[in-house]
Amino acid sequence: MKKFIAIILAVFFIIPLVACNGKDEEKTEDNNSSSVSDSIDYDLSKLSTTMAYSQVVEMTNNSSKYLGKRVKITGTFIVEETPQRNYYSCLINDQTACCGVGFEFVLKDTSKSYPDDYPQSNGEITVEGIFNRYSEGENTYYELIDAVLL
C-alpha cells in the first residue's frame, strides 16, 4: 500500500513539472523568434550605480566582446567643447562619487545642435546606442554611435 501511495504522489509531482517545463520552453522560443535586431543587448539603465559602473569598466576592458552591441545607459550628461569638436558623454559615478566612467555618444540625428537640442549639462540622461571603439592619436576611446536620447 505504501508503494502505491508513493507512486501516486510521484506521478502527481512529476506531471506538473513536465507540463510546466514544456510551456517555458515554448515561451523562450517565441520570445527569441520575435526579437528584433534593434533590441537592447545591455541595459545598464536598470542597474544600480555600482553595478552599472562595474559593467562599463568590464566593457572597456574587454571591448571586443561588446563591439556592435546595443547599449542603454543612464548617467550624468557631460559635454567637453574643443575647437575641433564637442564630445558628449554619459557618465556614471561610483558609489563614493569620487570616480566616474561612461561612454561618449554620437547622436544618430546629426541635425541636432548643442546646446539647443541637448540636455542641460550635468543633468541626468538616458542614452541608447551601438557600442564602438575609436582611436585618436595613441589613445583609445569608447562611444555609443547612432545614439538617441531617451
N, C-alpha and C positions, 0 to 999 in steps of 0.2 A: 504494500500500500504506500509506503514511504517513497519507493522508487517511482510509482505512478504520479504522486503529487510533485515530486522533483521534476519529472519530465514535463508535466503540465505547466509548472511555473517557468521552466526554461523556455518552453515554446512561447509563452506569453511575453517573456522579456526579449527573446530573440526576434520575433516577428516585427515589433515596432522599431527595433534598431535597424533591421534590414530595410524596412519601408522608408524610414527617415533618411537613411543613407542614400538611397536611390534618388529621392527628391532633392537632396542637397547637391548631388552631382549634376542633376538636370539644371538646377538654378545656376550653378557655376558655369556650365556650358553655355546657357542662354546669355549670361552676363558677359562672357568672353566674346561671344559671337556678335553681340550688339555694341561692343565698344568701338569707338571711332578713333581715328588717328589723332584727333585733336584733344584726346583726354589727357588729364594731368598725370604725369608719371610720378612726380614727387611733390606732394602738397605740404610744404613746410609751414604754411599759414595756420595749420591746425595743431602744430606742436608748441610746447612750452618754449620760452626763450632759450632755456638751457639746451633742450633737445634740438631746436632749430639751429642754434649756434654750432652745436656739435655736428649736425648734418652738413652745414655749409663748409666746415673745416674738412669733413670727410670728402665732400665733393671736390674741393680744391686739391686735396692731397692725392686723390685717385680720380682725377678728372676724366681720363679716357673712358671709364666705366659709365660716365654720365653725359658725355657729349651727345648732343642731339635730342636729349630728353626734355620733355615739357615740365617746367618747374613753376610753382606758385609760392610766393614768399611775402610775408608781412613784416614791415620794419619801419625805420625812420628814413624819410626822403632826404638825401644829401645831394647837393649839386656843387661841382667844382668847375668854376669858369676859368678857362685859359684862353690865351689869344688864338690858339689853334682850333679849339672846340670846347664844348661843355661836356662834362662827364656827369651822368645822372646815376645815382646808386640807391639801393635799398639796403640799409644797414641794420644788423641785429646786434644788440649789446649782450654781453654775457650777464650772468646773474648779478654781479657786483657793479656792472655798468662801467668797468674800467677799460674793457677791450671790446672792440666791435669787428664783426666780419659781415660780409654781404656780397652782393653782386651789382655790378654796373648793369644798366639796361639801356637798350636802344628801342624806341617805340616803333612799332610797325607802321603807324600813321606818321609819315615824315612831314606832313603839313603842319603838325603842331609845333608851336614855338615857345621858348622859355622867355619870360616867366608866365605869360598869359594862359597857356594851355597845360601848365604843370601844377602839381600841388604846392602848398606853401612849404618852403624849406624847413626842415626839422619836424615836419608833421608826419603822422603815421600814414603809410600807404600799403596797398597790396598790389603786387605786380605779378604778371604771369608771362613767361616767355620760354624760349628754347635755349638751353644751356650751351654756351660756346666758350672757346678759349682763343685768345689772340695775343700777339706779341708786339711790343713797342720797344725798339732797341733790344736790350738784353733781358727785359722784364716780360713776364707772362702775366696776363690778366684774365679774369673770368667775367662773363657778361651773360645777360639774357637778351637774345635777339628776337625780332618780330614780337616785341613785348606789348602788352596792353595794361593800362592802369585800371584796376577794378574798384 
